[in-house]
Amino acid sequence: MSETTFAGTTVADTLQTEHDAFLKARESYLELQQTYQSTTKETGRLQQTAVALEQEASDANAAWKALAQAPRTDQRKINAEIERSIELKSNAETLQRTVSARQELHHQLVSQMAQARFYLHGKVRAINALYCQHRLEELLSDSAWLEAASEALALSNRVLLDKRVHYEPFEREAEPLGAMIDGRYTVAALVNFGRQVMAKTKGKQVPQTWLVDLPDAVTGEVIAASPIALKKLVDNGGKIPDDIGSNGGNYGPVKGLRTA
């Protein structure tokens, strides 16, 4: 996401500060995601290697037993297969311990990502609201645009009133003008003007009303929907805990946590 500069009003200053902080937090979050993906990929590779070694050890174990049952087998061959089986089994167990240790790192990263994402999620709506307010202030500070819009509204209102002159009494009753807004225009006049503007912009690209967004979650990432759910995840070391009732009953995984 590229850097954007705002200036001119208190809203712009606040937006600039919030936007800059968001971009830094977003970058840190993306780095956590990349670290998590590379870490889990390597752990998966080690797990596959360990499984393959386990299979080789099992095959070697079966091989020396078959040799031992064969007549006049060289005992050195049997010993070699036994030693190979033992070595393969030991290597597999070492890798499995490494995998288990690395999985703790996975949980740590899951916890960090969940906290980072929850923070970003809370900032997105606030920053986008500030952005819309800022852009609206920019447009409303354009005197030429305001003059043109004011004239268009006045003309639209006059056309509406001129048409109503020819209405029958029941037609006026069926389409009331409504209350006067700010002592200048009726609700009907404002709605009529809005409809005309919408008709002219129909089919055109909708103007951007947001500045920042939340990156997609990566596979395996845990997303917290509430502060309570996030705290339970963090307190449990990044693993989704079960919801244990006061009576000791297990109600399954804690609500408000889901895995991407």
ChimeraX commands (.cxc) that place a marker at each C-alpha (Angstrom):
marker #1 position 0.00,0.00,0.00 radius 0.5
marker #1 position 1.60,3.29,-1.10 radius 0.5
marker #1 position 2.10,6.26,1.18 radius 0.5
marker #1 position -0.50,9.02,0.98 radius 0.5
marker #1 position -0.19,12.59,2.23 radius 0.5
marker #1 position -3.04,14.63,3.70 radius 0.5
marker #1 position -2.96,18.23,4.84 radius 0.5
marker #1 position -5.07,21.26,5.55 radius 0.5
marker #1 position -7.42,20.49,8.45 radius 0.5
marker #1 position -7.53,18.92,11.88 radius 0.5
marker #1 position -9.24,15.92,10.33 radius 0.5
marker #1 position -6.42,15.65,7.79 radius 0.5
marker #1 position -3.78,15.76,10.54 radius 0.5
marker #1 position -5.55,13.02,12.50 radius 0.5
marker #1 position -6.01,10.97,9.34 radius 0.5
marker #1 position -2.32,11.34,8.47 radius 0.5
marker #1 position -1.22,10.13,11.91 radius 0.5
marker #1 position -3.64,7.20,11.93 radius 0.5
marker #1 position -2.85,6.24,8.35 radius 0.5
marker #1 position 0.92,6.24,8.90 radius 0.5
marker #1 position 0.55,4.10,12.05 radius 0.5
marker #1 position -1.77,1.72,10.20 radius 0.5
marker #1 position 0.68,1.22,7.33 radius 0.5
marker #1 position 3.48,0.34,9.76 radius 0.5
marker #1 position 1.26,-2.10,11.65 radius 0.5
marker #1 position 0.02,-3.59,8.37 radius 0.5
marker #1 position 3.58,-4.15,7.17 radius 0.5
marker #1 position 4.50,-5.87,10.44 radius 0.5
marker #1 position 1.43,-8.07,10.11 radius 0.5
marker #1 position 2.34,-9.07,6.56 radius 0.5
marker #1 position 5.85,-9.95,7.72 radius 0.5
marker #1 position 4.35,-12.17,10.44 radius 0.5
marker #1 position 2.25,-13.92,7.80 radius 0.5
marker #1 position 5.30,-14.51,5.59 radius 0.5
marker #1 position 7.28,-15.85,8.55 radius 0.5
marker #1 position 4.41,-18.15,9.50 radius 0.5
marker #1 position 4.08,-19.50,5.96 radius 0.5
marker #1 position 7.81,-20.15,5.55 radius 0.5
marker #1 position 8.02,-21.70,9.02 radius 0.5
marker #1 position 5.09,-24.07,8.53 radius 0.5
marker #1 position 6.38,-25.00,5.08 radius 0.5
marker #1 position 9.76,-26.01,6.51 radius 0.5
marker #1 position 8.09,-27.89,9.37 radius 0.5
marker #1 position 5.98,-29.76,6.84 radius 0.5
marker #1 position 9.09,-30.71,4.91 radius 0.5
marker #1 position 10.75,-32.02,8.07 radius 0.5
marker #1 position 7.61,-33.95,8.95 radius 0.5
marker #1 position 7.56,-35.63,5.55 radius 0.5
marker #1 position 11.25,-36.50,5.89 radius 0.5
marker #1 position 10.63,-37.99,9.34 radius 0.5
marker #1 position 7.77,-40.12,8.00 radius 0.5
marker #1 position 9.96,-41.32,5.14 radius 0.5
marker #1 position 12.75,-42.24,7.58 radius 0.5
marker #1 position 10.25,-44.09,9.76 radius 0.5
marker #1 position 9.22,-46.13,6.74 radius 0.5
marker #1 position 12.83,-46.86,5.80 radius 0.5
marker #1 position 13.55,-47.94,9.37 radius 0.5
marker #1 position 10.54,-50.22,9.30 radius 0.5
marker #1 position 11.67,-51.71,5.99 radius 0.5
marker #1 position 15.22,-52.23,7.32 radius 0.5
marker #1 position 13.85,-53.87,10.46 radius 0.5
marker #1 position 11.81,-56.27,8.35 radius 0.5
marker #1 position 14.82,-56.90,6.09 radius 0.5
marker #1 position 17.21,-58.04,8.86 radius 0.5
marker #1 position 14.55,-60.30,10.34 radius 0.5
marker #1 position 14.05,-61.90,6.93 radius 0.5
marker #1 position 17.82,-62.33,6.55 radius 0.5
marker #1 position 18.02,-63.90,10.01 radius 0.5
marker #1 position 15.53,-66.57,9.00 radius 0.5
marker #1 position 17.35,-67.42,5.80 radius 0.5
marker #1 position 19.87,-70.32,5.96 radius 0.5
marker #1 position 23.62,-69.57,5.89 radius 0.5
marker #1 position 23.13,-65.78,5.91 radius 0.5
marker #1 position 26.23,-63.73,6.56 radius 0.5
marker #1 position 25.79,-62.38,10.09 radius 0.5
marker #1 position 27.57,-59.20,9.08 radius 0.5
marker #1 position 24.76,-58.41,6.65 radius 0.5
marker #1 position 22.20,-58.95,9.40 radius 0.5
marker #1 position 24.16,-56.68,11.75 radius 0.5
marker #1 position 24.44,-54.01,9.05 radius 0.5
marker #1 position 20.67,-53.99,8.50 radius 0.5
marker #1 position 20.03,-53.85,12.25 radius 0.5
marker #1 position 22.40,-50.90,12.61 radius 0.5
marker #1 position 20.81,-49.21,9.61 radius 0.5
marker #1 position 17.34,-49.73,11.07 radius 0.5
marker #1 position 18.43,-48.30,14.42 radius 0.5
marker #1 position 20.10,-45.28,12.80 radius 0.5
marker #1 position 17.09,-44.53,10.61 radius 0.5
marker #1 position 14.76,-44.85,13.60 radius 0.5
marker #1 position 16.98,-42.52,15.63 radius 0.5
marker #1 position 17.10,-39.94,12.83 radius 0.5
marker #1 position 13.33,-40.07,12.45 radius 0.5
marker #1 position 12.82,-39.56,16.18 radius 0.5
marker #1 position 15.24,-36.63,16.17 radius 0.5
marker #1 position 13.32,-35.00,13.32 radius 0.5
marker #1 position 10.00,-35.60,15.08 radius 0.5
marker #1 position 11.33,-33.82,18.17 radius 0.5
marker #1 position 12.41,-30.94,15.94 radius 0.5
marker #1 position 8.93,-30.85,14.39 radius 0.5
marker #1 position 7.31,-30.77,17.83 radius 0.5
marker #1 position 9.57,-27.92,18.93 radius 0.5
marker #1 position 8.84,-25.95,15.75 radius 0.5
marker #1 position 5.09,-26.37,16.27 radius 0.5
marker #1 position 5.45,-24.31,19.43 radius 0.5
marker #1 position 6.81,-21.56,17.20 radius 0.5
marker #1 position 3.76,-21.95,14.96 radius 0.5
marker #1 position 1.45,-21.33,17.93 radius 0.5
marker #1 position 3.49,-18.30,18.95 radius 0.5
marker #1 position 3.18,-16.84,15.47 radius 0.5
marker #1 position -0.55,-17.64,15.39 radius 0.5
marker #1 position -0.97,-15.67,18.61 radius 0.5
marker #1 position 1.01,-12.71,17.27 radius 0.5
marker #1 position -0.89,-12.68,13.96 radius 0.5
marker #1 position -4.25,-12.81,15.74 radius 0.5
marker #1 position -3.33,-9.82,17.90 radius 0.5
marker #1 position -1.98,-7.86,14.93 radius 0.5
marker #1 position -5.03,-8.59,12.79 radius 0.5
marker #1 position -7.46,-7.68,15.57 radius 0.5
marker #1 position -5.72,-4.32,15.97 radius 0.5
marker #1 position -5.84,-3.64,12.22 radius 0.5
marker #1 position -9.48,-4.70,11.99 radius 0.5
marker #1 position -10.39,-2.14,14.66 radius 0.5
marker #1 position -8.55,0.62,12.80 radius 0.5
marker #1 position -9.92,0.02,9.28 radius 0.5
marker #1 position -13.41,1.40,9.89 radius 0.5
marker #1 position -12.16,4.41,11.87 radius 0.5
marker #1 position -9.55,5.37,9.26 radius 0.5
marker #1 position -11.95,4.96,6.35 radius 0.5
marker #1 position -14.52,7.11,8.17 radius 0.5
marker #1 position -11.86,9.81,8.65 radius 0.5
marker #1 position -10.93,9.53,4.98 radius 0.5
marker #1 position -14.54,10.04,3.87 radius 0.5
marker #1 position -14.88,13.04,6.18 radius 0.5
marker #1 position -11.63,14.48,4.82 radius 0.5
marker #1 position -12.65,14.03,1.17 radius 0.5
marker #1 position -16.07,15.52,1.87 radius 0.5
marker #1 position -14.44,18.56,3.45 radius 0.5
marker #1 position -12.20,18.92,0.40 radius 0.5
marker #1 position -15.17,18.83,-1.97 radius 0.5
marker #1 position -17.24,21.21,0.14 radius 0.5
marker #1 position -14.34,23.67,0.24 radius 0.5
marker #1 position -14.43,23.96,-3.57 radius 0.5
marker #1 position -16.38,27.19,-4.08 radius 0.5
marker #1 position -16.88,26.59,-7.80 radius 0.5
marker #1 position -18.33,23.13,-7.16 radius 0.5
marker #1 position -20.57,24.48,-4.38 radius 0.5
marker #1 position -21.85,27.27,-6.60 radius 0.5
marker #1 position -22.69,24.84,-9.41 radius 0.5
marker #1 position -24.36,22.37,-7.01 radius 0.5
marker #1 position -26.35,25.16,-5.34 radius 0.5
marker #1 position -27.57,26.43,-8.70 radius 0.5
marker #1 position -28.50,22.91,-9.84 radius 0.5
marker #1 position -30.47,22.32,-6.64 radius 0.5
marker #1 position -32.29,25.63,-6.95 radius 0.5
marker #1 position -33.19,24.94,-10.58 radius 0.5
marker #1 position -34.30,21.40,-9.77 radius 0.5
marker #1 position -36.53,22.73,-7.01 radius 0.5
marker #1 position -38.08,25.36,-9.32 radius 0.5
marker #1 position -38.83,22.73,-12.00 radius 0.5
marker #1 position -40.47,20.52,-9.35 radius 0.5
marker #1 position -42.64,23.36,-8.03 radius 0.5
marker #1 position -43.62,24.44,-11.53 radius 0.5
marker #1 position -44.80,20.89,-12.29 radius 0.5
marker #1 position -46.86,20.78,-9.11 radius 0.5
marker #1 position -48.82,23.83,-10.25 radius 0.5
marker #1 position -50.59,21.57,-12.73 radius 0.5
marker #1 position -51.24,18.78,-10.19 radius 0.5
marker #1 position -54.75,17.93,-9.10 radius 0.5
marker #1 position -55.40,18.32,-5.34 radius 0.5
marker #1 position -55.33,14.53,-4.80 radius 0.5
marker #1 position -51.97,14.33,-6.63 radius 0.5
marker #1 position -50.45,16.93,-4.31 radius 0.5
marker #1 position -51.83,14.99,-1.34 radius 0.5
marker #1 position -50.35,11.74,-2.71 radius 0.5
marker #1 position -46.94,13.36,-3.18 radius 0.5
marker #1 position -46.45,15.80,-0.28 radius 0.5
marker #1 position -43.45,18.10,-0.25 radius 0.5
marker #1 position -42.60,17.20,3.33 radius 0.5
marker #1 position -40.91,19.33,5.94 radius 0.5
marker #1 position -38.76,22.34,5.08 radius 0.5
marker #1 position -35.07,21.66,5.69 radius 0.5
marker #1 position -33.09,24.62,7.05 radius 0.5
marker #1 position -35.90,26.92,5.89 radius 0.5
marker #1 position -34.85,26.57,2.26 radius 0.5
marker #1 position -35.85,23.31,0.59 radius 0.5
marker #1 position -38.44,20.65,1.27 radius 0.5
marker #1 position -37.68,16.95,1.68 radius 0.5
marker #1 position -39.32,16.30,-1.70 radius 0.5
marker #1 position -37.02,18.84,-3.37 radius 0.5
marker #1 position -33.90,17.24,-1.93 radius 0.5
marker #1 position -35.05,13.71,-2.80 radius 0.5
marker #1 position -35.92,14.82,-6.34 radius 0.5
marker #1 position -32.51,16.41,-6.78 radius 0.5
marker #1 position -30.77,13.31,-5.42 radius 0.5
marker #1 position -32.65,11.11,-7.87 radius 0.5
marker #1 position -31.57,13.28,-10.78 radius 0.5
marker #1 position -27.93,13.10,-9.71 radius 0.5
marker #1 position -28.17,9.32,-9.30 radius 0.5
marker #1 position -29.73,9.00,-12.75 radius 0.5
marker #1 position -26.81,10.91,-14.29 radius 0.5
marker #1 position -24.20,8.78,-12.50 radius 0.5
marker #1 position -25.90,5.44,-13.14 radius 0.5
marker #1 position -23.52,2.92,-14.70 radius 0.5
marker #1 position -20.44,4.94,-13.80 radius 0.5
marker #1 position -17.74,3.73,-11.45 radius 0.5
marker #1 position -18.66,4.27,-7.82 radius 0.5
marker #1 position -16.25,6.77,-6.22 radius 0.5
marker #1 position -13.80,5.30,-3.71 radius 0.5
marker #1 position -15.07,5.64,-0.14 radius 0.5
marker #1 position -12.25,3.77,1.58 radius 0.5
marker #1 position -8.54,4.27,2.07 radius 0.5
marker #1 position -7.27,1.16,3.84 radius 0.5
marker #1 position -8.27,-2.48,3.87 radius 0.5
marker #1 position -7.44,-5.64,5.76 radius 0.5
marker #1 position -5.11,-8.16,4.07 radius 0.5
marker #1 position -6.45,-11.66,3.48 radius 0.5
marker #1 position -5.71,-14.19,6.19 radius 0.5
marker #1 position -3.31,-17.01,5.31 radius 0.5
marker #1 position -4.08,-20.71,5.64 radius 0.5
marker #1 position -3.79,-21.83,9.25 radius 0.5
marker #1 position -4.17,-18.33,10.68 radius 0.5
marker #1 position -6.62,-17.97,13.59 radius 0.5
marker #1 position -8.99,-14.99,13.45 radius 0.5
marker #1 position -10.52,-13.62,16.64 radius 0.5
marker #1 position -13.96,-12.00,16.49 radius 0.5
marker #1 position -13.89,-10.42,19.96 radius 0.5
marker #1 position -11.45,-9.24,22.63 radius 0.5
marker #1 position -12.51,-12.09,24.92 radius 0.5
marker #1 position -11.88,-14.72,22.24 radius 0.5
marker #1 position -8.50,-13.16,21.44 radius 0.5
marker #1 position -7.47,-13.20,25.11 radius 0.5
marker #1 position -8.39,-16.88,25.41 radius 0.5
marker #1 position -6.29,-17.69,22.35 radius 0.5
marker #1 position -3.29,-15.73,23.64 radius 0.5
marker #1 position -3.61,-17.18,27.14 radius 0.5
marker #1 position -3.62,-20.67,25.61 radius 0.5
marker #1 position -0.36,-20.06,23.77 radius 0.5
marker #1 position -1.86,-19.60,20.30 radius 0.5
marker #1 position -3.89,-22.81,20.35 radius 0.5
marker #1 position -7.70,-22.64,20.14 radius 0.5
marker #1 position -8.89,-23.73,23.61 radius 0.5
marker #1 position -12.04,-25.65,24.44 radius 0.5
marker #1 position -14.89,-23.84,26.17 radius 0.5
marker #1 position -15.07,-25.46,29.61 radius 0.5
marker #1 position -18.20,-24.67,31.60 radius 0.5
marker #1 position -18.37,-24.01,35.34 radius 0.5
marker #1 position -19.73,-27.53,35.75 radius 0.5
marker #1 position -16.67,-28.96,34.02 radius 0.5
marker #1 position -18.52,-29.69,30.79 radius 0.5
marker #1 position -16.63,-29.35,27.49 radius 0.5
marker #1 position -18.62,-27.29,24.96 radius 0.5
marker #1 position -16.07,-27.58,22.17 radius 0.5
marker #1 position -13.78,-24.89,20.73 radius 0.5
marker #1 position -14.20,-21.39,22.11 radius 0.5
marker #1 position -16.70,-19.34,20.14 radius 0.5
marker #1 position -15.35,-16.32,18.27 radius 0.5
marker #1 position -12.22,-18.06,16.98 radius 0.5
marker #1 position -11.92,-19.53,13.50 radius 0.5
marker #1 position -9.10,-20.89,11.41 radius 0.5
marker #1 position -8.55,-19.54,7.91 radius 0.5
marker link #1:1,2 radius 0.2
marker link #1:2,3 radius 0.2
marker link #1:3,4 radius 0.2
marker link #1:4,5 radius 0.2
marker link #1:5,6 radius 0.2
marker link #1:6,7 radius 0.2
marker link #1:7,8 radius 0.2
marker link #1:8,9 radius 0.2
marker link #1:9,10 radius 0.2
marker link #1:10,11 radius 0.2
marker link #1:11,12 radius 0.2
marker link #1:12,13 radius 0.2
marker link #1:13,14 radius 0.2
marker link #1:14,15 radius 0.2
marker link #1:15,16 radius 0.2
marker link #1:16,17 radius 0.2
marker link #1:17,18 radius 0.2
marker link #1:18,19 radius 0.2
marker link #1:19,20 radius 0.2
marker link #1:20,21 radius 0.2
marker link #1:21,22 radius 0.2
marker link #1:22,23 radius 0.2
marker link #1:23,24 radius 0.2
marker link #1:24,25 radius 0.2
marker link #1:25,26 radius 0.2
marker link #1:26,27 radius 0.2
marker link #1:27,28 radius 0.2
marker link #1:28,29 radius 0.2
marker link #1:29,30 radius 0.2
marker link #1:30,31 radius 0.2
marker link #1:31,32 radius 0.2
marker link #1:32,33 radius 0.2
marker link #1:33,34 radius 0.2
marker link #1:34,35 radius 0.2
marker link #1:35,36 radius 0.2
marker link #1:36,37 radius 0.2
marker link #1:37,38 radius 0.2
marker link #1:38,39 radius 0.2
marker link #1:39,40 radius 0.2
marker link #1:40,41 radius 0.2
marker link #1:41,42 radius 0.2
marker link #1:42,43 radius 0.2
marker link #1:43,44 radius 0.2
marker link #1:44,45 radius 0.2
marker link #1:45,46 radius 0.2
marker link #1:46,47 radius 0.2
marker link #1:47,48 radius 0.2
marker link #1:48,49 radius 0.2
marker link #1:49,50 radius 0.2
marker link #1:50,51 radius 0.2
marker link #1:51,52 radius 0.2
marker link #1:52,53 radius 0.2
marker link #1:53,54 radius 0.2
marker link #1:54,55 radius 0.2
marker link #1:55,56 radius 0.2
marker link #1:56,57 radius 0.2
marker link #1:57,58 radius 0.2
marker link #1:58,59 radius 0.2
marker link #1:59,60 radius 0.2
marker link #1:60,61 radius 0.2
marker link #1:61,62 radius 0.2
marker link #1:62,63 radius 0.2
marker link #1:63,64 radius 0.2
marker link #1:64,65 radius 0.2
marker link #1:65,66 radius 0.2
marker link #1:66,67 radius 0.2
marker link #1:67,68 radius 0.2
marker link #1:68,69 radius 0.2
marker link #1:69,70 radius 0.2
marker link #1:70,71 radius 0.2
marker link #1:71,72 radius 0.2
marker link #1:72,73 radius 0.2
marker link #1:73,74 radius 0.2
marker link #1:74,75 radius 0.2
marker link #1:75,76 radius 0.2
marker link #1:76,77 radius 0.2
marker link #1:77,78 radius 0.2
marker link #1:78,79 radius 0.2
marker link #1:79,80 radius 0.2
marker link #1:80,81 radius 0.2
marker link #1:81,82 radius 0.2
marker link #1:82,83 radius 0.2
marker link #1:83,84 radius 0.2
marker link #1:84,85 radius 0.2
marker link #1:85,86 radius 0.2
marker link #1:86,87 radius 0.2
marker link #1:87,88 radius 0.2
marker link #1:88,89 radius 0.2
marker link #1:89,90 radius 0.2
marker link #1:90,91 radius 0.2
marker link #1:91,92 radius 0.2
marker link #1:92,93 radius 0.2
marker link #1:93,94 radius 0.2
marker link #1:94,95 radius 0.2
marker link #1:95,96 radius 0.2
marker link #1:96,97 radius 0.2
marker link #1:97,98 radius 0.2
marker link #1:98,99 radius 0.2
marker link #1:99,100 radius 0.2
marker link #1:100,101 radius 0.2
marker link #1:101,102 radius 0.2
marker link #1:102,103 radius 0.2
marker link #1:103,104 radius 0.2
marker link #1:104,105 radius 0.2
marker link #1:105,106 radius 0.2
marker link #1:106,107 radius 0.2
marker link #1:107,108 radius 0.2
marker link #1:108,109 radius 0.2
marker link #1:109,110 radius 0.2
marker link #1:110,111 radius 0.2
marker link #1:111,112 radius 0.2
marker link #1:112,113 radius 0.2
marker link #1:113,114 radius 0.2
marker link #1:114,115 radius 0.2
marker link #1:115,116 radius 0.2
marker link #1:116,117 radius 0.2
marker link #1:117,118 radius 0.2
marker link #1:118,119 radius 0.2
marker link #1:119,120 radius 0.2
marker link #1:120,121 radius 0.2
marker link #1:121,122 radius 0.2
marker link #1:122,123 radius 0.2
marker link #1:123,124 radius 0.2
marker link #1:124,125 radius 0.2
marker link #1:125,126 radius 0.2
marker link #1:126,127 radius 0.2
marker link #1:127,128 radius 0.2
marker link #1:128,129 radius 0.2
marker link #1:129,130 radius 0.2
marker link #1:130,131 radius 0.2
marker link #1:131,132 radius 0.2
marker link #1:132,133 radius 0.2
marker link #1:133,134 radius 0.2
marker link #1:134,135 radius 0.2
marker link #1:135,136 radius 0.2
marker link #1:136,137 radius 0.2
marker link #1:137,138 radius 0.2
marker link #1:138,139 radius 0.2
marker link #1:139,140 radius 0.2
marker link #1:140,141 radius 0.2
marker link #1:141,142 radius 0.2
marker link #1:142,143 radius 0.2
marker link #1:143,144 radius 0.2
marker link #1:144,145 radius 0.2
marker link #1:145,146 radius 0.2
marker link #1:146,147 radius 0.2
marker link #1:147,148 radius 0.2
marker link #1:148,149 radius 0.2
marker link #1:149,150 radius 0.2
marker link #1:150,151 radius 0.2
marker link #1:151,152 radius 0.2
marker link #1:152,153 radius 0.2
marker link #1:153,154 radius 0.2
marker link #1:154,155 radius 0.2
marker link #1:155,156 radius 0.2
marker link #1:156,157 radius 0.2
marker link #1:157,158 radius 0.2
marker link #1:158,159 radius 0.2
marker link #1:159,160 radius 0.2
marker link #1:160,161 radius 0.2
marker link #1:161,162 radius 0.2
marker link #1:162,163 radius 0.2
marker link #1:163,164 radius 0.2
marker link #1:164,165 radius 0.2
marker link #1:165,166 radius 0.2
marker link #1:166,167 radius 0.2
marker link #1:167,168 radius 0.2
marker link #1:168,169 radius 0.2
marker link #1:169,170 radius 0.2
marker link #1:170,171 radius 0.2
marker link #1:171,172 radius 0.2
marker link #1:172,173 radius 0.2
marker link #1:173,174 radius 0.2
marker link #1:174,175 radius 0.2
marker link #1:175,176 radius 0.2
marker link #1:176,177 radius 0.2
marker link #1:177,178 radius 0.2
marker link #1:178,179 radius 0.2
marker link #1:179,180 radius 0.2
marker link #1:180,181 radius 0.2
marker link #1:181,182 radius 0.2
marker link #1:182,183 radius 0.2
marker link #1:183,184 radius 0.2
marker link #1:184,185 radius 0.2
marker link #1:185,186 radius 0.2
marker link #1:186,187 radius 0.2
marker link #1:187,188 radius 0.2
marker link #1:188,189 radius 0.2
marker link #1:189,190 radius 0.2
marker link #1:190,191 radius 0.2
marker link #1:191,192 radius 0.2
marker link #1:192,193 radius 0.2
marker link #1:193,194 radius 0.2
marker link #1:194,195 radius 0.2
marker link #1:195,196 radius 0.2
marker link #1:196,197 radius 0.2
marker link #1:197,198 radius 0.2
marker link #1:198,199 radius 0.2
marker link #1:199,200 radius 0.2
marker link #1:200,201 radius 0.2
marker link #1:201,202 radius 0.2
marker link #1:202,203 radius 0.2
marker link #1:203,204 radius 0.2
marker link #1:204,205 radius 0.2
marker link #1:205,206 radius 0.2
marker link #1:206,207 radius 0.2
marker link #1:207,208 radius 0.2
marker link #1:208,209 radius 0.2
marker link #1:209,210 radius 0.2
marker link #1:210,211 radius 0.2
marker link #1:211,212 radius 0.2
marker link #1:212,213 radius 0.2
marker link #1:213,214 radius 0.2
marker link #1:214,215 radius 0.2
marker link #1:215,216 radius 0.2
marker link #1:216,217 radius 0.2
marker link #1:217,218 radius 0.2
marker link #1:218,219 radius 0.2
marker link #1:219,220 radius 0.2
marker link #1:220,221 radius 0.2
marker link #1:221,222 radius 0.2
marker link #1:222,223 radius 0.2
marker link #1:223,224 radius 0.2
marker link #1:224,225 radius 0.2
marker link #1:225,226 radius 0.2
marker link #1:226,227 radius 0.2
marker link #1:227,228 radius 0.2
marker link #1:228,229 radius 0.2
marker link #1:229,230 radius 0.2
marker link #1:230,231 radius 0.2
marker link #1:231,232 radius 0.2
marker link #1:232,233 radius 0.2
marker link #1:233,234 radius 0.2
marker link #1:234,235 radius 0.2
marker link #1:235,236 radius 0.2
marker link #1:236,237 radius 0.2
marker link #1:237,238 radius 0.2
marker link #1:238,239 radius 0.2
marker link #1:239,240 radius 0.2
marker link #1:240,241 radius 0.2
marker link #1:241,242 radius 0.2
marker link #1:242,243 radius 0.2
marker link #1:243,244 radius 0.2
marker link #1:244,245 radius 0.2
marker link #1:245,246 radius 0.2
marker link #1:246,247 radius 0.2
marker link #1:247,248 radius 0.2
marker link #1:248,249 radius 0.2
marker link #1:249,250 radius 0.2
marker link #1:250,251 radius 0.2
marker link #1:251,252 radius 0.2
marker link #1:252,253 radius 0.2
marker link #1:253,254 radius 0.2
marker link #1:254,255 radius 0.2
marker link #1:255,256 radius 0.2
marker link #1:256,257 radius 0.2
marker link #1:257,258 radius 0.2
marker link #1:258,259 radius 0.2
marker link #1:259,260 radius 0.2
view
